[in-house]
């Protein structure tokens, strides 16, 4: 799903403060005894799309939608942004309609195609989401976000190997791709088992990116959801580097497995009364 923290990347560098300053009426000047002819520079007038962008940055989504509706109807970007606003208001049907209009105007709009994938994910139509993300990647194969989203869709379809490969492709393009969200949960799981799988492979992705604390958080979720076991985790070569991490050792200890210099030892047997 979309995250409000990512909006600056969607809408560019225009800030709300700058736009508000542009909207202000110029201050009146005090008269002078002998006024000289002056040349007035044309005042900047923001477009409807720019006004919508400013409102989006302040999370005024309905007002942003109203602004985008006054933008030229031939703008694929405006339709896409309106869709984002609807989706952030959890109105996925109107969001989908906007994304479809954006794609009709510009079939090569990879962002709108990716956003259609997120609609299918929200509706748990994971096969359609996979197709949408693959279309987006054909248009922009260098997008780490698209690879990550495809990986999540594949894991939701229980295509674990392919999903893990997509996550690795995302990491190659952006080693910090999994650190862009403060939440450790993956959106739109089909079931507890699928959620466990997603968390497990997210943990492996985080290990590869060097984010050990986040990896331990994902493994804890995968364990709680019954997808994996301490034995399987310890046997996974891609997770071996965690064995010396204190947080990981504590996680294993909570499961009854105690590590000494990275090697598991069985808990001591209870003493037999003499």
C-alpha positions as CSV (number, residue, x, y, z in Angstrom):
1,X,0.0,0.0,0.0
2,X,1.0,3.6,-0.4
3,X,2.7,5.5,2.4
4,X,2.2,9.2,3.0
5,X,5.9,9.5,3.8
6,X,6.6,8.7,0.2
7,X,4.5,11.5,-1.3
8,X,7.5,13.9,-1.8
9,X,9.0,11.3,-4.1
10,X,5.7,11.2,-6.1
11,X,5.0,14.8,-6.4
12,X,8.5,16.4,-6.7
13,X,10.3,19.1,-4.7
14,X,7.5,21.7,-4.5
15,X,6.8,22.3,-0.8
16,X,3.6,23.5,0.8
17,X,5.4,26.6,2.2
18,X,6.7,27.7,-1.1
19,X,3.3,27.3,-2.8
20,X,1.5,29.2,0.0
21,X,4.0,32.0,-0.4
22,X,3.3,32.1,-4.1
23,X,-0.4,32.3,-3.4
24,X,-0.1,35.4,-1.1
25,X,-1.2,38.8,-2.4
26,X,1.8,41.2,-2.7
27,X,2.1,43.6,0.2
28,X,1.2,47.2,-0.5
29,X,4.0,49.7,-0.7
30,X,4.1,53.1,1.1
31,X,3.7,56.0,-1.3
32,X,6.7,58.2,-2.1
33,X,6.8,61.9,-2.7
34,X,7.9,61.5,-6.3
35,X,6.8,58.1,-7.4
36,X,8.8,56.8,-10.2
37,X,7.5,54.4,-12.9
38,X,7.8,50.8,-11.8
39,X,7.7,47.6,-13.7
40,X,5.6,44.9,-12.0
41,X,6.8,41.4,-12.5
42,X,4.0,38.9,-13.2
43,X,2.9,37.1,-10.1
44,X,3.3,33.4,-10.1
45,X,0.0,31.6,-10.4
46,X,0.1,27.9,-9.5
47,X,-1.6,25.4,-11.6
48,X,-4.5,23.2,-10.3
49,X,-2.1,20.2,-10.2
50,X,0.5,22.2,-8.2
51,X,-2.3,23.2,-5.7
52,X,-3.3,19.6,-5.4
53,X,0.3,18.6,-4.8
54,X,0.6,21.1,-2.0
55,X,-2.6,19.8,-0.4
56,X,-1.4,16.2,-0.7
57,X,1.8,17.2,1.1
58,X,-0.4,18.4,4.0
59,X,-2.5,15.3,3.8
60,X,-5.7,17.2,2.8
61,X,-6.7,14.4,0.4
62,X,-10.3,15.4,-0.4
63,X,-9.2,19.0,-1.0
64,X,-6.4,17.7,-3.3
65,X,-8.9,15.6,-5.2
66,X,-11.1,18.7,-5.8
67,X,-8.0,20.6,-7.0
68,X,-7.0,17.8,-9.4
69,X,-10.5,17.7,-10.8
70,X,-10.0,21.2,-12.2
71,X,-6.7,20.2,-13.9
72,X,-6.7,19.4,-17.6
73,X,-8.5,16.1,-18.2
74,X,-5.8,15.1,-20.6
75,X,-3.1,14.9,-17.9
76,X,-2.1,11.4,-17.1
77,X,-0.1,12.6,-14.1
78,X,-3.1,14.4,-12.6
79,X,-5.3,11.3,-13.0
80,X,-2.6,9.2,-11.3
81,X,-2.2,11.7,-8.4
82,X,-6.0,11.9,-7.9
83,X,-5.9,8.1,-7.7
84,X,-3.3,8.2,-5.0
85,X,-5.4,10.7,-3.0
86,X,-8.5,8.4,-3.3
87,X,-6.4,5.4,-2.3
88,X,-5.0,7.1,0.8
89,X,-8.7,7.7,1.8
90,X,-9.2,3.9,1.3
91,X,-11.5,4.5,-1.7
92,X,-10.0,1.8,-3.9
93,X,-12.7,1.8,-6.5
94,X,-12.4,5.5,-7.4
95,X,-8.6,5.1,-7.2
96,X,-8.7,2.3,-9.7
97,X,-10.8,4.4,-12.0
98,X,-8.3,7.2,-11.9
99,X,-5.4,4.9,-12.6
100,X,-7.2,3.4,-15.5
101,X,-7.8,6.9,-16.9
102,X,-4.1,7.7,-16.5
103,X,-3.1,4.6,-18.4
104,X,-5.6,5.3,-21.2
105,X,-4.0,8.7,-21.7
106,X,-0.4,7.3,-21.3
107,X,0.0,3.5,-21.5
108,X,3.6,3.9,-20.6
109,X,2.9,5.5,-17.2
110,X,4.8,3.0,-15.1
111,X,3.8,4.6,-11.8
112,X,0.0,4.3,-12.6
113,X,0.6,0.7,-13.6
114,X,2.3,0.0,-10.3
115,X,-0.5,1.7,-8.5
116,X,-3.0,-0.5,-10.2
117,X,-1.0,-3.4,-8.8
118,X,-1.5,-2.0,-5.3
119,X,-5.3,-1.9,-5.9
120,X,-5.3,-5.6,-6.8
121,X,-3.2,-6.3,-3.7
122,X,-5.8,-4.4,-1.5
123,X,-8.5,-6.6,-3.1
124,X,-6.4,-9.7,-2.5
125,X,-6.3,-10.4,-6.3
126,X,-2.7,-11.4,-6.2
127,X,-2.5,-12.9,-9.7
128,X,-3.7,-9.6,-11.2
129,X,-1.4,-7.7,-9.0
130,X,1.6,-9.8,-10.3
131,X,0.6,-9.0,-13.9
132,X,0.3,-5.3,-13.1
133,X,3.7,-5.2,-11.4
134,X,5.3,-7.1,-14.3
135,X,3.9,-4.5,-16.7
136,X,5.3,-1.7,-14.6
137,X,8.7,-3.4,-14.6
138,X,8.7,-3.7,-18.4
139,X,8.2,0.1,-18.5
140,X,10.8,0.8,-15.8
141,X,13.0,-2.3,-15.0
142,X,15.3,-0.2,-12.8
143,X,12.6,0.6,-10.2
144,X,13.5,-1.1,-6.9
145,X,10.0,-0.4,-5.6
146,X,8.4,-2.2,-8.5
147,X,10.7,-5.3,-7.9
148,X,9.8,-5.2,-4.2
149,X,6.1,-5.0,-4.9
150,X,6.3,-7.8,-7.4
151,X,8.1,-9.9,-4.7
152,X,5.3,-9.3,-2.2
153,X,2.7,-10.3,-4.8
154,X,4.6,-13.5,-5.6
155,X,4.9,-14.4,-1.9
156,X,1.2,-13.8,-1.5
157,X,0.7,-16.4,-4.3
158,X,3.1,-18.7,-2.4
159,X,5.6,-18.5,-5.2
160,X,8.3,-18.2,-2.5
161,X,11.4,-18.8,-4.7
162,X,10.3,-16.2,-7.3
163,X,9.3,-13.7,-4.6
164,X,12.7,-14.0,-2.9
165,X,14.4,-13.4,-6.3
166,X,12.4,-10.3,-6.8
167,X,13.3,-9.0,-3.4
168,X,17.0,-9.6,-4.2
169,X,16.6,-7.7,-7.4
170,X,15.1,-4.8,-5.4
171,X,18.1,-4.9,-3.0
172,X,20.6,-4.8,-5.9
173,X,19.0,-1.6,-7.1
174,X,18.4,0.0,-3.7
175,X,20.0,-1.5,-0.6
176,X,17.8,0.6,1.6
177,X,14.5,-0.4,-0.1
178,X,13.2,-2.3,2.9
179,X,14.1,0.6,5.3
180,X,11.7,3.1,3.6
181,X,8.9,2.1,5.9
182,X,8.7,2.2,9.7
183,X,6.4,-0.8,9.8
184,X,7.7,-4.3,9.9
185,X,4.5,-5.8,8.6
186,X,3.8,-6.5,4.9
187,X,0.4,-5.4,3.7
188,X,-2.4,-7.5,2.2
189,X,-1.5,-11.1,3.3
190,X,-3.9,-13.8,2.1
191,X,-3.6,-15.8,5.3
192,X,-1.6,-16.1,8.5
193,X,0.6,-18.7,6.6
194,X,1.3,-16.3,3.8
195,X,2.0,-13.5,6.2
196,X,4.6,-15.7,7.9
197,X,6.2,-16.5,4.6
198,X,6.4,-12.8,3.7
199,X,8.0,-11.9,7.0
200,X,10.5,-14.8,6.7
201,X,11.7,-13.6,3.3
202,X,11.6,-10.0,4.3
203,X,14.0,-11.1,7.1
204,X,16.4,-12.6,4.6
205,X,16.2,-9.5,2.5
206,X,17.1,-7.4,5.5
207,X,20.1,-9.6,6.4
208,X,21.3,-9.1,2.8
209,X,20.9,-5.3,3.3
210,X,22.8,-5.4,6.6
211,X,19.7,-4.4,8.6
212,X,20.1,-7.1,11.4
213,X,17.7,-5.6,13.9
214,X,14.9,-5.3,11.3
215,X,15.7,-8.9,10.2
216,X,15.2,-10.2,13.8
217,X,11.8,-8.4,14.0
218,X,10.7,-10.1,10.8
219,X,11.9,-13.5,12.1
220,X,10.0,-13.0,15.3
221,X,6.8,-12.4,13.3
222,X,7.5,-15.5,11.1
223,X,7.9,-17.6,14.2
224,X,4.8,-16.3,15.8
225,X,2.8,-17.0,12.7
226,X,4.0,-20.6,12.5
227,X,5.8,-20.4,9.2
228,X,9.2,-21.5,10.4
229,X,11.0,-23.0,13.4
230,X,14.2,-22.2,15.2
231,X,15.8,-25.3,13.7
232,X,15.0,-24.2,10.1
233,X,16.2,-20.7,10.8
234,X,19.5,-21.9,12.2
235,X,20.0,-24.3,9.2
236,X,19.5,-21.5,6.7
237,X,22.9,-20.4,5.3
238,X,21.6,-16.9,4.4
239,X,20.7,-16.3,8.0
240,X,23.9,-17.6,9.5
241,X,25.4,-14.1,10.1
242,X,22.7,-13.5,12.7
243,X,24.0,-16.1,15.1
244,X,26.3,-13.6,16.7
245,X,23.8,-10.8,17.0
246,X,22.5,-10.4,20.6
247,X,18.9,-9.7,19.5
248,X,18.9,-12.9,17.5
249,X,20.4,-14.9,20.4
250,X,17.6,-13.5,22.7
251,X,15.0,-14.5,20.1
252,X,16.3,-18.0,19.9
253,X,16.5,-18.2,23.7
254,X,12.8,-17.3,23.9
255,X,12.2,-20.3,21.7
256,X,14.2,-22.6,24.0
257,X,17.4,-22.6,21.9
258,X,20.6,-21.2,23.5
259,X,23.5,-20.1,21.3
260,X,27.2,-20.3,22.4
261,X,29.5,-18.6,19.9
262,X,26.9,-19.1,17.3
263,X,26.3,-22.8,18.0
264,X,23.0,-24.0,19.4
265,X,23.0,-26.0,22.7
266,X,20.1,-27.8,24.2
267,X,18.7,-26.5,27.4
268,X,20.0,-28.2,30.5
269,X,18.0,-31.2,31.8
270,X,16.3,-30.6,35.2
271,X,18.2,-32.0,38.1
272,X,17.0,-35.3,39.6
273,X,16.4,-35.1,43.3
274,X,18.7,-37.3,45.3
